């Protein structure tokens, strides 16, 4: 009886643990496109690694700064001479003088030295340039991280739109299948009453079977696209994901078409990256030139030497030493290596300038092409939508004529096939429109994260 409260408490703990585990395993998400992009920027592996690269760049800057700060080192050495070294002195030093060298042992059995040394860089042209380059390197890593976020957002957007298009396609097939099923049921009833032939029923049954097969394929394709979207987002593929955005809302979003803008390329992260790379190359050129200058360092050191023939009295007596000074080093002749290093650095700067010009030209052309493709895709969707509406109207009239006995079942079958083809053309055009919309926004530099 006394243990009953303990058992109850243990049960509560177990229930709480199970509940927390279930919450952890509850991978059910409902996302709009904006929410999907926000999720990807926090979970996608490439984005996470680019954030780590930014931290590495910040640490590298601090590491470079540390080269110019005081460097302090300490040392200690201990020696136990099992046999003291012997030195031969000239015999003339003996009394009386002799022609035979005199063997003499100097020193003590135990020797140790403790010291501390300070080094300070006073002037080094390459270090000054290195500080500037390290900050530019940090800027490059930040822009690389931004490019990764943009590319991730673009990939997630395209995958999201692909899934939306599959959902729209499934809705159209369901609506068409519902109408076709009704037509088949009506035709079967008319066949039983002797008003139509068996072949009329068979034709509609074949169309229905094909449409059901297509529906199953679209359902599988929709799941594949949602899985691809989850992968692009960095979400576990086994998670459940539902999309909240609608095709109609996406199409209603205005996409401004740019006029002639000769500076639009500056909005692109790719151009900014090349500009940063040019800065790095210019700094490298500056660094190569700085190697012609001397390097000046200051130093200071202090040490104590302990000597004794008895280990117990080793630290009783010490002999201090201290020194300060300057070191000037200047590499006067290097076999022409530095000259060619400077020339190569200049050539690298020229290459980057050429790449900037090419990037500017390419981005301008990309924007122009993306605008044309988007306009064509927009018109294509409008045309295909009109064709779909028209084919549906033709099917409606053809069914009425058939039911009234003034039309054939073949006309109905052809009209059903035409509607199905119009739906497929519309879905293809709709997907092309959404993808061209993303490409235009990316080309114009409107996607920024």
DOZAMAR-318735 format. One record per residue (C-alpha): residue number from 1; residue in three letters; chain; x, y, z. Coordinates in nm, 3 decimals, padded with zeros to 5 digits. Example, Ala and Ser with C-alpha at 12.3 -4.5 7.8 and 13.67 -1.06 7.14 Angstrom:
# residues 2
   i  aa ch      c1      c2      c3
   1 ALA  A  01.230 -00.450  00.780
   2 SER  A  01.367 -00.106  00.714
//
This chain:
# residues 449
   i  aa ch      c1      c2      c3
   1 UNK  A  00.000  00.000  00.000
   2 UNK  A  00.287  00.239  00.074
   3 UNK  A  00.427  00.190 -00.278
   4 UNK  A  00.101  00.280 -00.449
   5 UNK  A  00.183  00.657 -00.482
   6 UNK  A  00.520  00.564 -00.635
   7 UNK  A  00.352  00.340 -00.893
   8 UNK  A  00.105  00.615 -00.986
   9 UNK  A  00.388  00.870 -01.024
  10 UNK  A  00.581  00.625 -01.242
  11 UNK  A  00.276  00.576 -01.466
  12 UNK  A  00.242  00.955 -01.508
  13 UNK  A  00.607  00.981 -01.607
  14 UNK  A  00.569  00.698 -01.861
  15 UNK  A  00.256  00.855 -02.011
  16 UNK  A  00.432  01.193 -02.037
  17 UNK  A  00.732  01.034 -02.206
  18 UNK  A  00.512  00.852 -02.458
  19 UNK  A  00.320  01.173 -02.526
  20 UNK  A  00.641  01.367 -02.594
  21 UNK  A  00.764  01.089 -02.823
  22 UNK  A  00.438  01.100 -03.018
  23 UNK  A  00.469  01.479 -03.055
  24 UNK  A  00.820  01.435 -03.188
  25 UNK  A  00.701  01.177 -03.443
  26 UNK  A  00.403  01.388 -03.551
  27 UNK  A  00.531  01.499 -03.893
  28 UNK  A  00.220  01.661 -04.035
  29 UNK  A  00.261  01.995 -04.211
  30 UNK  A  00.029  02.231 -04.396
  31 UNK  A  00.225  02.497 -04.585
  32 UNK  A  00.170  02.786 -04.818
  33 UNK  A  00.450  02.864 -05.063
  34 UNK  A  00.589  03.133 -04.832
  35 UNK  A  00.587  02.894 -04.537
  36 UNK  A  00.753  02.624 -04.747
  37 UNK  A  01.034  02.862 -04.843
  38 UNK  A  01.077  02.975 -04.481
  39 UNK  A  01.100  02.610 -04.374
  40 UNK  A  01.361  02.534 -04.641
  41 UNK  A  01.579  02.828 -04.535
  42 UNK  A  01.599  02.673 -04.188
  43 UNK  A  01.632  02.304 -04.276
  44 UNK  A  01.779  02.262 -04.625
  45 UNK  A  02.128  02.111 -04.605
  46 UNK  A  02.286  02.347 -04.858
  47 UNK  A  02.153  02.650 -04.670
  48 UNK  A  02.273  02.514 -04.336
  49 UNK  A  02.619  02.448 -04.480
  50 UNK  A  02.637  02.796 -04.632
  51 UNK  A  02.559  02.941 -04.289
  52 UNK  A  02.845  02.732 -04.147
  53 UNK  A  03.070  02.867 -04.424
  54 UNK  A  02.984  03.220 -04.310
  55 UNK  A  03.094  03.132 -03.957
  56 UNK  A  03.415  02.977 -04.092
  57 UNK  A  03.482  03.301 -04.284
  58 UNK  A  03.432  03.510 -03.967
  59 UNK  A  03.675  03.285 -03.781
  60 UNK  A  03.924  03.314 -04.067
  61 UNK  A  03.911  03.695 -04.043
  62 UNK  A  03.983  03.679 -03.670
  63 UNK  A  04.262  03.431 -03.737
  64 UNK  A  04.422  03.672 -03.985
  65 UNK  A  04.393  03.962 -03.742
  66 UNK  A  04.568  03.749 -03.480
  67 UNK  A  04.884  03.733 -03.693
  68 UNK  A  04.955  04.100 -03.616
  69 UNK  A  04.886  04.073 -03.243
  70 UNK  A  05.160  04.004 -02.986
  71 UNK  A  05.282  03.644 -02.991
  72 UNK  A  05.399  03.511 -02.654
  73 UNK  A  05.562  03.173 -02.603
  74 UNK  A  05.713  03.002 -02.301
  75 UNK  A  05.968  02.722 -02.284
  76 UNK  A  06.144  02.505 -02.031
  77 UNK  A  06.428  02.256 -02.081
  78 UNK  A  06.598  02.020 -01.837
  79 UNK  A  06.928  01.832 -01.886
  80 UNK  A  07.089  01.563 -01.677
  81 UNK  A  07.451  01.511 -01.792
  82 UNK  A  07.533  01.149 -01.720
  83 UNK  A  07.882  01.238 -01.835
  84 UNK  A  07.995  01.596 -01.860
  85 UNK  A  08.145  01.696 -02.197
  86 UNK  A  08.522  01.724 -02.207
  87 UNK  A  08.709  02.014 -02.364
  88 UNK  A  09.078  02.010 -02.455
  89 UNK  A  09.273  02.320 -02.355
  90 UNK  A  09.617  02.406 -02.494
  91 UNK  A  09.904  02.276 -02.279
  92 UNK  A  10.048  02.627 -02.259
  93 UNK  A  09.777  02.706 -02.002
  94 UNK  A  09.923  02.456 -01.757
  95 UNK  A  10.187  02.530 -01.499
  96 UNK  A  10.448  02.447 -01.605
  97 UNK  A  10.347  02.479 -01.975
  98 UNK  A  10.322  02.157 -02.169
  99 UNK  A  10.289  02.057 -02.532
 100 UNK  A  10.016  01.808 -02.447
 101 UNK  A  09.651  01.934 -02.445
 102 UNK  A  09.484  01.936 -02.108
 103 UNK  A  09.138  01.763 -02.085
 104 UNK  A  08.896  01.976 -01.880
 105 UNK  A  08.525  01.923 -01.792
 106 UNK  A  08.305  02.233 -01.771
 107 UNK  A  07.952  02.265 -01.637
 108 UNK  A  07.732  02.095 -01.382
 109 UNK  A  07.543  01.768 -01.383
 110 UNK  A  07.197  01.931 -01.380
 111 UNK  A  07.106  02.219 -01.611
 112 UNK  A  06.767  02.371 -01.687
 113 UNK  A  06.642  02.686 -01.854
 114 UNK  A  06.303  02.856 -01.825
 115 UNK  A  06.222  03.139 -02.061
 116 UNK  A  05.948  03.354 -02.208
 117 UNK  A  05.956  03.529 -02.545
 118 UNK  A  05.747  03.806 -02.697
 119 UNK  A  05.729  03.872 -03.074
 120 UNK  A  05.546  04.163 -03.231
 121 UNK  A  05.498  04.230 -03.602
 122 UNK  A  05.569  04.600 -03.660
 123 UNK  A  05.545  04.628 -04.036
 124 UNK  A  05.457  04.377 -04.306
 125 UNK  A  05.292  04.498 -04.625
 126 UNK  A  05.142  04.159 -04.705
 127 UNK  A  04.977  04.147 -04.360
 128 UNK  A  04.806  04.484 -04.413
 129 UNK  A  04.672  04.367 -04.748
 130 UNK  A  04.576  04.035 -04.592
 131 UNK  A  04.352  04.213 -04.343
 132 UNK  A  04.166  04.383 -04.627
 133 UNK  A  04.141  04.054 -04.820
 134 UNK  A  04.005  03.867 -04.518
 135 UNK  A  03.716  04.112 -04.487
 136 UNK  A  03.644  04.076 -04.858
 137 UNK  A  03.658  03.699 -04.819
 138 UNK  A  03.395  03.728 -04.547
 139 UNK  A  03.182  03.938 -04.783
 140 UNK  A  03.221  03.667 -05.049
 141 UNK  A  03.100  03.397 -04.811
 142 UNK  A  02.794  03.605 -04.717
 143 UNK  A  02.705  03.654 -05.084
 144 UNK  A  02.761  03.285 -05.155
 145 UNK  A  02.522  03.208 -04.872
 146 UNK  A  02.266  03.446 -05.023
 147 UNK  A  02.301  03.278 -05.362
 148 UNK  A  02.236  02.939 -05.197
 149 UNK  A  01.922  03.075 -05.030
 150 UNK  A  01.798  03.218 -05.361
 151 UNK  A  01.863  02.892 -05.545
 152 UNK  A  01.685  02.700 -05.269
 153 UNK  A  01.385  02.934 -05.284
 154 UNK  A  01.369  02.895 -05.663
 155 UNK  A  01.386  02.515 -05.642
 156 UNK  A  01.116  02.504 -05.371
 157 UNK  A  00.892  02.741 -05.567
 158 UNK  A  00.915  02.535 -05.886
 159 UNK  A  00.849  02.212 -05.698
 160 UNK  A  00.554  02.372 -05.517
 161 UNK  A  00.407  02.497 -05.844
 162 UNK  A  00.458  02.154 -06.001
 163 UNK  A  00.254  01.995 -05.724
 164 UNK  A -00.018  02.262 -05.760
 165 UNK  A -00.042  02.192 -06.133
 166 UNK  A -00.078  01.818 -06.064
 167 UNK  A -00.355  01.898 -05.819
 168 UNK  A -00.531  02.111 -06.081
 169 UNK  A -00.491  01.832 -06.334
 170 UNK  A -00.646  01.585 -06.090
 171 UNK  A -00.942  01.819 -06.032
 172 UNK  A -01.005  01.845 -06.407
 173 UNK  A -00.985  01.468 -06.447
 174 UNK  A -01.226  01.414 -06.157
 175 UNK  A -01.476  01.656 -06.310
 176 UNK  A -01.442  01.494 -06.652
 177 UNK  A -01.467  01.146 -06.501
 178 UNK  A -01.783  01.243 -06.315
 179 UNK  A -01.946  01.364 -06.636
 180 UNK  A -01.823  01.061 -06.830
 181 UNK  A -01.960  00.822 -06.567
 182 UNK  A -02.298  00.992 -06.591
 183 UNK  A -02.292  00.962 -06.971
 184 UNK  A -02.197  00.595 -06.946
 185 UNK  A -02.477  00.522 -06.700
 186 UNK  A -02.731  00.702 -06.922
 187 UNK  A -02.606  00.517 -07.229
 188 UNK  A -02.628  00.180 -07.051
 189 UNK  A -02.987  00.260 -06.954
 190 UNK  A -03.067  00.351 -07.316
 191 UNK  A -02.902  00.028 -07.435
 192 UNK  A -03.116 -00.179 -07.198
 193 UNK  A -03.423 -00.009 -07.343
 194 UNK  A -03.304 -00.078 -07.696
 195 UNK  A -03.238  00.280 -07.802
 196 UNK  A -02.861  00.246 -07.864
 197 UNK  A -02.620 -00.028 -07.966
 198 UNK  A -02.372 -00.214 -07.748
 199 UNK  A -02.080 -00.046 -07.927
 200 UNK  A -02.196  00.293 -07.796
 201 UNK  A -02.161  00.166 -07.440
 202 UNK  A -01.823  00.005 -07.516
 203 UNK  A -01.679  00.328 -07.656
 204 UNK  A -01.768  00.522 -07.343
 205 UNK  A -01.642  00.239 -07.122
 206 UNK  A -01.304  00.249 -07.298
 207 UNK  A -01.284  00.626 -07.242
 208 UNK  A -01.375  00.582 -06.877
 209 UNK  A -01.113  00.308 -06.828
 210 UNK  A -00.845  00.526 -06.988
 211 UNK  A -00.944  00.824 -06.777
 212 UNK  A -00.932  00.619 -06.457
 213 UNK  A -00.585  00.494 -06.550
 214 UNK  A -00.472  00.849 -06.619
 215 UNK  A -00.615  00.957 -06.285
 216 UNK  A -00.411  00.692 -06.104
 217 UNK  A -00.098  00.807 -06.288
 218 UNK  A -00.161  01.170 -06.193
 219 UNK  A -00.213  01.073 -05.828
 220 UNK  A  00.124  00.896 -05.827
 221 UNK  A  00.286  01.189 -06.009
 222 UNK  A  00.138  01.430 -05.754
 223 UNK  A  00.286  01.229 -05.467
 224 UNK  A  00.623  01.216 -05.643
 225 UNK  A  00.621  01.594 -05.686
 226 UNK  A  00.525  01.647 -05.322
 227 UNK  A  00.811  01.416 -05.219
 228 UNK  A  01.044  01.618 -05.441
 229 UNK  A  00.917  01.935 -05.277
 230 UNK  A  00.987  01.789 -04.932
 231 UNK  A  01.337  01.697 -05.045
 232 UNK  A  01.400  02.049 -05.177
 233 UNK  A  01.277  02.187 -04.845
 234 UNK  A  01.498  01.959 -04.635
 235 UNK  A  01.188  01.796 -04.488
 236 UNK  A  01.182  01.422 -04.406
 237 UNK  A  01.029  01.245 -04.707
 238 UNK  A  00.813  01.032 -04.476
 239 UNK  A  00.641  01.346 -04.340
 240 UNK  A  00.290  01.442 -04.445
 241 UNK  A  00.265  01.769 -04.638
 242 UNK  A -00.045  01.951 -04.758
 243 UNK  A -00.038  02.259 -04.980
 244 UNK  A -00.270  02.552 -04.910
 245 UNK  A -00.204  02.781 -05.208
 246 UNK  A -00.433  02.768 -05.511
 247 UNK  A -00.352  02.792 -05.880
 248 UNK  A -00.601  03.076 -05.917
 249 UNK  A -00.422  03.279 -05.648
 250 UNK  A -00.083  03.225 -05.809
 251 UNK  A -00.208  03.328 -06.152
 252 UNK  A -00.368  03.638 -06.007
 253 UNK  A -00.034  03.765 -05.876
 254 UNK  A  00.093  04.048 -06.098
 255 UNK  A  00.431  03.992 -06.260
 256 UNK  A  00.565  04.325 -06.385
 257 UNK  A  00.743  04.302 -06.715
 258 UNK  A  01.055  04.515 -06.714
 259 UNK  A  01.125  04.781 -06.966
 260 UNK  A  01.468  04.859 -07.101
 261 UNK  A  01.685  04.872 -06.789
 262 UNK  A  02.058  04.880 -06.851
 263 UNK  A  02.138  04.839 -06.480
 264 UNK  A  01.913  04.541 -06.399
 265 UNK  A  02.213  04.309 -06.390
 266 UNK  A  02.328  04.475 -06.065
 267 UNK  A  02.033  04.316 -05.884
 268 UNK  A  02.167  03.968 -05.953
 269 UNK  A  02.371  03.797 -05.684
 270 UNK  A  02.588  03.632 -05.952
 271 UNK  A  02.712  03.974 -06.065
 272 UNK  A  02.779  04.080 -05.705
 273 UNK  A  02.983  03.764 -05.652
 274 UNK  A  03.199  03.846 -05.954
 275 UNK  A  03.249  04.201 -05.824
 276 UNK  A  03.366  04.058 -05.492
 277 UNK  A  03.596  03.816 -05.671
 278 UNK  A  03.745  04.109 -05.862
 279 UNK  A  03.816  04.283 -05.529
 280 UNK  A  03.996  03.973 -05.407
 281 UNK  A  04.205  03.955 -05.724
 282 UNK  A  04.296  04.324 -05.694
 283 UNK  A  04.398  04.270 -05.333
 284 UNK  A  04.608  03.973 -05.436
 285 UNK  A  04.784  04.197 -05.688
 286 UNK  A  04.843  04.449 -05.410
 287 UNK  A  04.979  04.174 -05.186
 288 UNK  A  05.222  04.055 -05.453
 289 UNK  A  05.355  04.410 -05.488
 290 UNK  A  05.389  04.442 -05.110
 291 UNK  A  05.632  04.150 -05.106
 292 UNK  A  05.896  04.386 -05.245
 293 UNK  A  05.892  04.573 -04.911
 294 UNK  A  06.089  04.472 -04.600
 295 UNK  A  05.940  04.317 -04.290
 296 UNK  A  06.010  04.456 -03.943
 297 UNK  A  05.952  04.262 -03.623
 298 UNK  A  06.028  04.337 -03.258
 299 UNK  A  06.113  04.081 -02.996
 300 UNK  A  06.185  04.055 -02.624
 301 UNK  A  06.285  03.754 -02.420
 302 UNK  A  06.377  03.670 -02.063
 303 UNK  A  06.515  03.345 -01.925
 304 UNK  A  06.668  03.190 -01.616
 305 UNK  A  06.933  02.922 -01.621
 306 UNK  A  06.963  02.683 -01.327
 307 UNK  A  07.282  02.480 -01.269
 308 UNK  A  07.375  02.240 -00.993
 309 UNK  A  07.561  01.918 -00.929
 310 UNK  A  07.293  01.813 -00.678
 311 UNK  A  06.934  01.771 -00.784
 312 UNK  A  06.796  01.882 -00.447
 313 UNK  A  06.980  02.217 -00.477
 314 UNK  A  06.909  02.261 -00.847
 315 UNK  A  06.688  02.568 -00.811
 316 UNK  A  06.888  02.736 -00.537
 317 UNK  A  07.092  02.944 -00.777
 318 UNK  A  06.984  03.098 -01.108
 319 UNK  A  07.142  03.309 -01.380
 320 UNK  A  06.893  03.543 -01.551
 321 UNK  A  06.918  03.668 -01.908
 322 UNK  A  06.699  03.924 -02.087
 323 UNK  A  06.716  04.083 -02.429
 324 UNK  A  06.512  04.308 -02.658
 325 UNK  A  06.568  04.382 -03.024
 326 UNK  A  06.443  04.432 -03.378
 327 UNK  A  06.461  04.207 -03.683
 328 UNK  A  06.453  04.356 -04.032
 329 UNK  A  06.427  04.113 -04.323
 330 UNK  A  06.429  04.211 -04.688
 331 UNK  A  06.435  03.965 -04.973
 332 UNK  A  06.633  04.162 -05.229
 333 UNK  A  06.673  03.909 -05.510
 334 UNK  A  06.429  03.623 -05.581
 335 UNK  A  06.529  03.520 -05.931
 336 UNK  A  06.248  03.724 -06.089
 337 UNK  A  05.975  03.514 -05.921
 338 UNK  A  05.797  03.810 -05.764
 339 UNK  A  05.789  03.999 -06.094
 340 UNK  A  05.605  03.715 -06.266
 341 UNK  A  05.376  03.669 -05.969
 342 UNK  A  05.274  04.035 -06.002
 343 UNK  A  05.216  03.990 -06.375
 344 UNK  A  04.998  03.683 -06.319
 345 UNK  A  04.798  03.869 -06.054
 346 UNK  A  04.734  04.149 -06.306
 347 UNK  A  04.616  03.892 -06.560
 348 UNK  A  04.374  03.746 -06.306
 349 UNK  A  04.223  04.093 -06.257
 350 UNK  A  04.184  04.126 -06.635
 351 UNK  A  04.011  03.786 -06.651
 352 UNK  A  03.763  03.893 -06.384
 353 UNK  A  03.688  04.214 -06.575
 354 UNK  A  03.613  04.006 -06.884
 355 UNK  A  03.387  03.778 -06.679
 356 UNK  A  03.201  04.083 -06.541
 357 UNK  A  03.137  04.210 -06.893
 358 UNK  A  03.019  03.866 -07.003
 359 UNK  A  02.796  03.832 -06.696
 360 UNK  A  02.642  04.174 -06.757
 361 UNK  A  02.572  04.084 -07.119
 362 UNK  A  02.441  03.738 -07.029
 363 UNK  A  02.208  03.863 -06.755
 364 UNK  A  02.064  04.131 -06.985
 365 UNK  A  01.998  03.866 -07.248
 366 UNK  A  01.852  03.630 -06.986
 367 UNK  A  01.607  03.895 -06.870
 368 UNK  A  01.501  03.967 -07.228
 369 UNK  A  01.448  03.597 -07.307
 370 UNK  A  01.265  03.534 -06.978
 371 UNK  A  01.024  03.822 -07.048
 372 UNK  A  00.945  03.689 -07.395
 373 UNK  A  00.897  03.334 -07.268
 374 UNK  A  00.667  03.456 -06.990
 375 UNK  A  00.454  03.663 -07.229
 376 UNK  A  00.429  03.369 -07.471
 377 UNK  A  00.339  03.132 -07.187
 378 UNK  A  00.073  03.373 -07.062
 379 UNK  A -00.085  03.392 -07.406
 380 UNK  A -00.060  03.016 -07.449
 381 UNK  A -00.247  02.957 -07.122
 382 UNK  A -00.519  03.201 -07.225
 383 UNK  A -00.555  03.025 -07.561
 384 UNK  A -00.558  02.677 -07.409
 385 UNK  A -00.811  02.789 -07.150
 386 UNK  A -01.039  02.915 -07.428
 387 UNK  A -00.990  02.587 -07.615
 388 UNK  A -01.078  02.390 -07.302
 389 UNK  A -01.394  02.595 -07.246
 390 UNK  A -01.487  02.556 -07.612
 391 UNK  A -01.429  02.179 -07.613
 392 UNK  A -01.640  02.143 -07.299
 393 UNK  A -01.921  02.339 -07.464
 394 UNK  A -01.896  02.120 -07.777
 395 UNK  A -01.918  01.810 -07.556
 396 UNK  A -02.222  01.948 -07.377
 397 UNK  A -02.405  02.018 -07.706
 398 UNK  A -02.300  01.684 -07.853
 399 UNK  A -02.441  01.497 -07.554
 400 UNK  A -02.771  01.682 -07.580
 401 UNK  A -02.794  01.599 -07.951
 402 UNK  A -02.712  01.234 -07.877
 403 UNK  A -02.972  01.212 -07.602
 404 UNK  A -03.230  01.363 -07.838
 405 UNK  A -03.144  01.111 -08.108
 406 UNK  A -03.002  01.356 -08.360
 407 UNK  A -02.635  01.276 -08.296
 408 UNK  A -02.415  00.967 -08.292
 409 UNK  A -02.222  00.808 -08.010
 410 UNK  A -01.905  00.851 -08.216
 411 UNK  A -01.950  01.228 -08.203
 412 UNK  A -01.980  01.207 -07.824
 413 UNK  A -01.667  00.990 -07.804
 414 UNK  A -01.472  01.233 -08.023
 415 UNK  A -01.591  01.526 -07.810
 416 UNK  A -01.485  01.345 -07.490
 417 UNK  A -01.141  01.280 -07.642
 418 UNK  A -01.114  01.645 -07.748
 419 UNK  A -01.189  01.761 -07.394
 420 UNK  A -00.924  01.529 -07.254
 421 UNK  A -00.664  01.659 -07.504
 422 UNK  A -00.762  02.019 -07.428
 423 UNK  A -00.715  01.953 -07.057
 424 UNK  A -00.368  01.808 -07.115
 425 UNK  A -00.268  02.106 -07.332
 426 UNK  A -00.401  02.347 -07.071
 427 UNK  A -00.214  02.175 -06.787
 428 UNK  A  00.112  02.177 -06.985
 429 UNK  A  00.071  02.546 -07.070
 430 UNK  A -00.017  02.628 -06.709
 431 UNK  A  00.297  02.455 -06.580
 432 UNK  A  00.512  02.636 -06.839
 433 UNK  A  00.358  02.967 -06.730
 434 UNK  A  00.435  02.915 -06.362
 435 UNK  A  00.792  02.803 -06.431
 436 UNK  A  00.852  03.097 -06.668
 437 UNK  A  00.714  03.327 -06.397
 438 UNK  A  00.978  03.201 -06.151
 439 UNK  A  01.252  03.225 -06.415
 440 UNK  A  01.158  03.586 -06.494
 441 UNK  A  01.161  03.689 -06.128
 442 UNK  A  01.498  03.518 -06.079
 443 UNK  A  01.645  03.673 -06.396
 444 UNK  A  01.532  04.018 -06.287
 445 UNK  A  01.685  03.971 -05.940
 446 UNK  A  01.349  03.999 -05.762
 447 UNK  A  01.402  03.685 -05.554
 448 UNK  A  01.602  03.784 -05.246
 449 UNK  A  01.638  03.597 -04.918
//
